[in-house]
Amino acid sequence: MSIFLDTSFLAALYNKSDQYHATAQKLGQCLITGEMGKCYTSEHIFSEVMTLLRARKFPENQIEKAGSALLNDPLITLLCMDFSQFQETWESFKKYKRLSFTDCSTVVLSDAFGIKSIASFDADFDSIKNLKRIC
């Protein structure tokens, strides 16, 4: 069992004023205990989270702390796409009109690594049949 950590989940986890913060914290505890299996995220998600925190005027030291935590957490594996996965993401992006390019990369990487669950508050993932949204 494994789970992909999406931008909306990670942003809610780091942002105490986010409407989903409490829910993200509860799920975060399940992730720490290993209930959900191995945790994955991607370079695209990392980029989105860091950009979102900066756009929301988080203090730079908090952004750096969040970034370092994501990069150094032994429970989270950061996935990076190869060129063929990038091309597959592009094809998915053209197919799924409601998903962002980053969301499409999440779908492609989840499929490539056999990840069947996603921690996300983004209901657009509900349309992906091989990926179950947990939040």
MIPANU-422066 format. One record per residue (C-alpha): residue number from 1; residue in three letters; x, y, z. Coordinates in steps of 0.1 Angstrom, whole numbers, plus 5000, padded with zeros to 4 digits. Layout:
% residues N
   num   residuo      u      v      w
   NUM       ALA      X      Y      Z
...
//
This chain:
% residues 135
   num   residuo      u      v      w
     1       MET   5000   5000   5000
     2       SER   5012   5035   4992
     3       ILE   4999   5071   4990
     4       PHE   5007   5101   4969
     5       LEU   5008   5135   4987
     6       ASP   4992   5162   4967
     7       THR   4997   5200   4968
     8       SER   4963   5207   4985
     9       PHE   4971   5182   5013
    10       LEU   5006   5195   5019
    11       ALA   4996   5231   5018
    12       ALA   4968   5225   5043
    13       LEU   4993   5206   5065
    14       TYR   5017   5236   5066
    15       ASN   4991   5264   5067
    16       LYS   4973   5266   5101
    17       SER   4947   5290   5086
    18       ASP   4938   5266   5057
    19       GLN   4902   5253   5060
    20       TYR   4915   5217   5057
    21       HIS   4944   5221   5082
    22       ALA   4928   5199   5110
    23       THR   4918   5172   5085
    24       ALA   4953   5172   5070
    25       GLN   4969   5170   5105
    26       LYS   4947   5139   5113
    27       LEU   4957   5122   5081
    28       GLY   4993   5133   5087
    29       GLN   4993   5113   5120
    30       CYS   4981   5082   5100
    31       LEU   5010   5087   5076
    32       ILE   5035   5089   5104
    33       THR   5023   5056   5119
    34       GLY   5025   5039   5084
    35       GLU   4988   5031   5083
    36       MET   4987   5044   5047
    37       GLY   5019   5027   5036
    38       LYS   5048   5044   5019
    39       CYS   5044   5081   5010
    40       TYR   5053   5097   4977
    41       THR   5052   5131   4962
    42       SER   5069   5147   4932
    43       GLU   5091   5175   4921
    44       HIS   5061   5192   4905
    45       ILE   5042   5190   4938
    46       PHE   5072   5203   4957
    47       SER   5074   5232   4933
    48       GLU   5037   5240   4936
    49       VAL   5038   5239   4974
    50       MET   5068   5262   4977
    51       THR   5053   5286   4952
    52       LEU   5020   5286   4970
    53       LEU   5035   5293   5004
    54       ARG   5055   5322   4989
    55       ALA   5024   5336   4971
    56       ARG   5005   5334   5004
    57       LYS   5033   5355   5020
    58       PHE   5046   5329   5044
    59       PRO   5078   5339   5062
    60       GLU   5108   5327   5042
    61       ASN   5121   5308   5072
    62       GLN   5088   5288   5073
    63       ILE   5090   5281   5036
    64       GLU   5126   5269   5039
    65       LYS   5116   5247   5069
    66       ALA   5087   5232   5050
    67       GLY   5109   5226   5019
    68       SER   5136   5210   5040
    69       ALA   5111   5188   5058
    70       LEU   5097   5175   5025
    71       LEU   5131   5169   5010
    72       ASN   5146   5152   5041
    73       ASP   5116   5133   5056
    74       PRO   5126   5096   5055
    75       LEU   5089   5087   5052
    76       ILE   5084   5106   5019
    77       THR   5100   5096   4986
    78       LEU   5103   5124   4960
    79       LEU   5096   5112   4925
    80       CYS   5111   5128   4894
    81       MET   5097   5122   4860
    82       ASP   5118   5110   4831
    83       PHE   5112   5123   4795
    84       SER   5088   5095   4785
    85       GLN   5067   5102   4816
    86       PHE   5068   5139   4808
    87       GLN   5054   5131   4773
    88       GLU   5028   5108   4788
    89       THR   5018   5137   4811
    90       TRP   5014   5159   4781
    91       GLU   4991   5134   4765
    92       SER   4971   5131   4797
    93       PHE   4969   5168   4800
    94       LYS   4953   5170   4765
    95       LYS   4928   5142   4775
    96       TYR   4918   5154   4810
    97       LYS   4905   5189   4805
    98       ARG   4898   5195   4842
    99       LEU   4932   5185   4855
   100       SER   4963   5208   4856
   101       PHE   4995   5196   4841
   102       THR   5009   5189   4876
   103       ASP   4978   5169   4884
   104       CYS   4983   5149   4852
   105       SER   5019   5143   4862
   106       THR   5006   5129   4895
   107       VAL   4983   5105   4877
   108       VAL   5012   5093   4854
   109       LEU   5036   5089   4883
   110       SER   5010   5072   4905
   111       ASP   5004   5047   4877
   112       ALA   5041   5042   4870
   113       PHE   5048   5034   4907
   114       GLY   5016   5015   4915
   115       ILE   5003   5041   4938
   116       LYS   4965   5037   4943
   117       SER   4957   5064   4969
   118       ILE   4961   5101   4970
   119       ALA   4960   5126   4999
   120       SER   4942   5155   4982
   121       PHE   4914   5179   4988
   122       ASP   4911   5183   4950
   123       ALA   4879   5166   4939
   124       ASP   4891   5166   4903
   125       PHE   4910   5134   4912
   126       ASP   4877   5116   4917
   127       SER   4874   5112   4880
   128       ILE   4906   5091   4879
   129       LYS   4895   5055   4882
   130       ASN   4928   5040   4893
   131       LEU   4934   5066   4921
   132       LYS   4914   5068   4953
   133       ARG   4913   5102   4970
   134       ILE   4916   5098   5007
   135       CYS   4908   5133   5020
//
